[in-house]
């Protein structure tokens, strides 16, 4: 259990629990979010770190088949992050977007590539969510990890340590070998790697790393994601492939959790 900020997070989770207990309108689409904050975007969560608070945003669907945790090594989430989370929710998945860096750390050199540090923080967020599920404040759901670029090895390392908690992983780009050979070889969670078809260097490095993964794994090539993120075919394809991967493996995991 995370000892810091228990009051704020507990009040937020009580609101979630109360909202989930309200009778669902059978005429509503299953992808409607539970609106429990003024901005209509789920609930904010926070955990402490050595240099300040780390923030997350939890958005729940009443009939979600799983919860996708989107890990970012950024000071704050931008419109692209929320666009992707929105695509996952459209596919019937609840989301938790988390910042793994505190605002005060933006001046630190190379902190984005500190895999052990970022992995510890992602584990803390997962511990918070799992604890609330055990307390009955959140519905118990399969968990998935989504990461891109610098956070890809972080997600792989965390999943290797928490295979019993992580039903699926999707990594877009990044060097997953930086997770460490031990973690690649011990990974059991199903892993999907998405790499731009024009990025021959990352295709080669991903193939080498995947040879060390003995569990379920797949490499898919996607169109290049351009500057116009929202209208990029590469973004649409990557979001679609990631959603399919999560839904497939969450559905397989559900009988174990019920």
C-alpha positions as CSV (number, residue, x, y, z in Angstrom):
1,X,0.0,0.0,0.0
2,X,1.2,3.5,-0.8
3,X,1.4,5.5,2.4
4,X,1.4,9.0,0.9
5,X,-1.7,10.9,0.0
6,X,-4.1,8.3,1.4
7,X,-6.8,10.9,2.0
8,X,-6.9,12.4,-1.5
9,X,-6.7,9.0,-3.3
10,X,-9.1,7.3,-1.0
11,X,-11.8,10.0,-1.5
12,X,-11.3,9.7,-5.3
13,X,-11.7,5.9,-5.2
14,X,-14.8,6.2,-3.0
15,X,-16.3,8.3,-5.8
16,X,-15.5,5.7,-8.3
17,X,-17.0,2.9,-6.2
18,X,-20.2,4.9,-5.7
19,X,-20.4,5.7,-9.4
20,X,-19.9,2.0,-10.4
21,X,-22.7,1.0,-8.0
22,X,-25.3,3.1,-9.8
23,X,-27.6,1.2,-12.1
24,X,-26.4,1.2,-15.6
25,X,-28.7,2.5,-18.3
26,X,-29.1,-0.4,-20.7
27,X,-29.6,2.0,-23.6
28,X,-26.2,3.6,-23.2
29,X,-23.2,2.5,-25.2
30,X,-20.7,0.5,-23.2
31,X,-17.9,3.0,-24.0
32,X,-19.4,5.8,-21.9
33,X,-17.0,7.0,-19.3
34,X,-18.0,7.5,-15.7
35,X,-18.1,11.2,-15.2
36,X,-17.2,12.0,-11.6
37,X,-15.1,15.1,-11.9
38,X,-15.9,18.6,-13.1
39,X,-13.9,18.2,-16.3
40,X,-15.5,14.8,-17.1
41,X,-12.2,13.0,-17.4
42,X,-12.2,10.4,-14.6
43,X,-10.2,11.0,-11.5
44,X,-6.7,12.3,-10.8
45,X,-4.2,10.2,-8.8
46,X,-0.9,11.1,-7.2
47,X,2.0,9.2,-5.7
48,X,5.1,10.6,-4.1
49,X,8.6,10.5,-5.5
50,X,12.0,11.8,-4.4
51,X,11.5,15.1,-6.2
52,X,7.8,15.7,-6.0
53,X,4.5,14.2,-6.9
54,X,3.9,11.9,-9.9
55,X,0.4,12.3,-11.4
56,X,-1.9,10.0,-13.1
57,X,-5.4,10.2,-14.7
58,X,-7.8,7.3,-14.3
59,X,-10.7,7.0,-16.7
60,X,-13.2,4.1,-16.2
61,X,-15.8,2.5,-18.4
62,X,-18.6,0.6,-16.7
63,X,-18.2,-2.5,-18.9
64,X,-14.5,-2.4,-19.6
65,X,-12.8,-5.8,-20.3
66,X,-9.5,-4.5,-18.8
67,X,-7.5,-1.5,-17.7
68,X,-4.6,-0.2,-19.8
69,X,-1.8,1.7,-18.0
70,X,-0.1,4.2,-20.4
71,X,3.3,5.0,-19.0
72,X,5.0,8.3,-20.0
73,X,8.5,9.6,-19.1
74,X,7.3,13.1,-19.5
75,X,6.6,16.1,-17.3
76,X,3.0,16.3,-18.3
77,X,0.6,14.5,-20.6
78,X,0.0,16.2,-24.0
79,X,-2.9,16.0,-26.5
80,X,-1.3,13.0,-28.2
81,X,-1.3,11.0,-25.0
82,X,-5.0,11.7,-24.4
83,X,-5.8,11.0,-28.1
84,X,-4.4,7.5,-27.7
85,X,-6.1,6.9,-24.4
86,X,-9.3,7.9,-26.0
87,X,-8.8,5.3,-28.8
88,X,-8.4,2.7,-26.1
89,X,-11.6,3.7,-24.3
90,X,-13.4,3.7,-27.7
91,X,-12.4,0.0,-27.9
92,X,-14.0,-0.6,-24.5
93,X,-10.8,-0.4,-22.3
94,X,-10.5,1.7,-19.2
95,X,-7.3,3.7,-19.0
96,X,-4.8,5.1,-16.5
97,X,-2.3,7.6,-17.9
98,X,0.7,8.1,-15.6
99,X,3.6,10.6,-15.6
100,X,6.8,8.8,-14.3
101,X,8.7,12.1,-13.9
102,X,8.1,14.9,-11.4
103,X,8.0,18.5,-12.7
104,X,11.1,19.3,-10.8
105,X,13.0,16.7,-12.7
106,X,12.8,18.3,-16.1
107,X,16.2,19.8,-15.7
108,X,17.9,16.5,-14.8
109,X,20.2,15.0,-17.4
110,X,19.1,11.7,-19.0
111,X,16.4,11.0,-16.5
112,X,14.1,9.8,-19.2
113,X,16.5,6.8,-19.8
114,X,16.8,5.8,-16.1
115,X,15.0,2.4,-16.5
116,X,15.4,1.2,-12.9
117,X,14.0,4.5,-11.5
118,X,11.1,4.7,-13.9
119,X,10.3,1.0,-13.4
120,X,10.1,1.5,-9.6
121,X,7.7,4.3,-10.1
122,X,5.5,2.4,-12.5
123,X,5.4,-0.5,-10.0
124,X,4.2,2.0,-7.4
125,X,1.3,3.1,-9.6
126,X,0.4,-0.6,-10.2
127,X,0.6,-1.2,-6.5
128,X,-1.9,1.6,-5.8
129,X,-4.3,0.2,-8.4
130,X,-4.0,-3.4,-7.3
131,X,-4.4,-2.4,-3.7
132,X,-7.7,-0.6,-4.5
133,X,-8.9,-3.6,-6.4
134,X,-8.2,-5.8,-3.4
135,X,-10.1,-3.4,-1.2
136,X,-13.1,-3.5,-3.5
137,X,-12.8,0.2,-4.4
138,X,-12.1,-0.7,-8.0
139,X,-13.4,-3.6,-10.0
140,X,-10.8,-6.3,-10.5
141,X,-9.8,-6.2,-14.1
142,X,-6.9,-7.6,-16.2
143,X,-4.1,-5.0,-16.4
144,X,-2.1,-4.1,-19.5
145,X,0.9,-1.8,-20.1
146,X,1.3,0.5,-23.0
147,X,4.7,2.3,-23.6
148,X,6.5,4.1,-26.4
149,X,10.1,4.9,-27.1
150,X,12.0,5.5,-23.8
151,X,9.4,3.9,-21.6
152,X,9.2,0.6,-23.6
153,X,12.1,-1.1,-21.7
154,X,10.5,0.2,-18.5
155,X,7.2,-1.6,-19.3
156,X,9.0,-4.8,-20.2
157,X,11.0,-4.8,-16.9
158,X,7.9,-4.1,-14.8
159,X,5.9,-6.8,-16.5
160,X,8.7,-9.3,-16.0
161,X,8.6,-8.6,-12.3
162,X,4.8,-8.7,-12.2
163,X,3.8,-11.3,-14.7
164,X,0.9,-12.5,-12.5
165,X,-0.5,-8.9,-12.7
166,X,0.1,-8.0,-16.3
167,X,-2.1,-9.6,-18.9
168,X,-0.6,-7.9,-22.0
169,X,2.0,-5.4,-23.0
170,X,2.3,-3.2,-26.1
171,X,5.5,-1.3,-26.9
172,X,5.7,1.2,-29.8
173,X,9.3,1.8,-30.7
174,X,12.0,2.0,-28.1
175,X,14.9,-0.4,-27.3
176,X,13.4,-3.1,-25.1
177,X,16.8,-4.7,-24.7
178,X,17.5,-1.9,-22.3
179,X,15.1,-3.6,-19.9
180,X,18.0,-6.1,-19.3
181,X,18.5,-9.6,-20.6
182,X,17.3,-11.2,-17.4
183,X,13.9,-9.5,-17.7
184,X,13.5,-10.3,-21.4
185,X,14.2,-14.0,-20.7
186,X,11.8,-14.1,-17.7
187,X,9.0,-12.2,-19.4
188,X,5.8,-14.2,-19.6
189,X,3.2,-11.5,-20.4
190,X,2.2,-11.4,-24.1
191,X,4.2,-8.7,-25.8
192,X,3.4,-6.8,-29.0
193,X,6.1,-4.7,-30.5
194,X,5.0,-2.0,-33.0
195,X,7.8,-0.5,-35.1
196,X,7.5,1.9,-38.0
197,X,8.2,0.1,-41.3
198,X,10.7,2.7,-42.4
199,X,12.8,2.3,-39.2
200,X,15.2,-0.4,-40.2
201,X,17.4,0.1,-37.3
202,X,14.7,-0.4,-34.7
203,X,13.3,-3.4,-36.7
204,X,16.6,-5.1,-36.4
205,X,17.1,-4.3,-32.7
206,X,13.6,-5.4,-31.9
207,X,14.0,-8.7,-33.7
208,X,17.2,-9.4,-31.8
209,X,15.6,-8.6,-28.5
210,X,12.5,-10.7,-29.2
211,X,14.7,-13.7,-29.7
212,X,15.4,-13.6,-26.0
213,X,11.7,-13.5,-25.1
214,X,10.3,-17.1,-24.7
215,X,6.7,-16.2,-24.1
216,X,4.0,-15.0,-26.5
217,X,5.4,-12.2,-28.6
218,X,4.8,-10.5,-32.0
219,X,6.4,-7.8,-34.1
220,X,4.1,-5.7,-36.3
221,X,5.3,-3.1,-38.7
222,X,3.2,0.1,-38.9
223,X,3.2,3.1,-41.3
224,X,5.4,6.0,-40.2
225,X,3.7,8.3,-37.7
226,X,4.1,11.8,-39.0
227,X,4.1,15.2,-37.4
228,X,0.3,15.5,-37.9
229,X,-0.3,12.9,-35.2
230,X,-4.1,12.9,-35.1
231,X,-4.5,12.4,-38.8
232,X,-1.5,10.0,-39.2
233,X,-2.3,6.6,-40.7
234,X,0.5,5.2,-38.6
235,X,-1.2,6.4,-35.4
236,X,-4.5,4.9,-36.4
237,X,-2.9,1.6,-37.3
238,X,-0.9,1.4,-34.1
239,X,-3.9,2.3,-31.9
240,X,-6.0,-0.3,-33.6
241,X,-3.4,-3.1,-33.3
242,X,-2.7,-2.2,-29.7
243,X,-6.5,-2.3,-28.9
244,X,-6.9,-5.7,-30.6
245,X,-3.9,-7.1,-28.6
246,X,-5.3,-5.9,-25.3
247,X,-8.9,-7.0,-25.9
248,X,-7.7,-10.4,-27.0
249,X,-5.5,-11.1,-24.0
250,X,-7.8,-9.4,-21.5
251,X,-10.6,-11.7,-22.7
252,X,-8.3,-14.7,-22.2
253,X,-7.4,-13.5,-18.7
254,X,-10.9,-12.8,-17.5
255,X,-11.8,-16.4,-16.6
256,X,-8.8,-16.4,-14.2
257,X,-10.0,-13.3,-12.5
258,X,-13.7,-14.1,-12.1
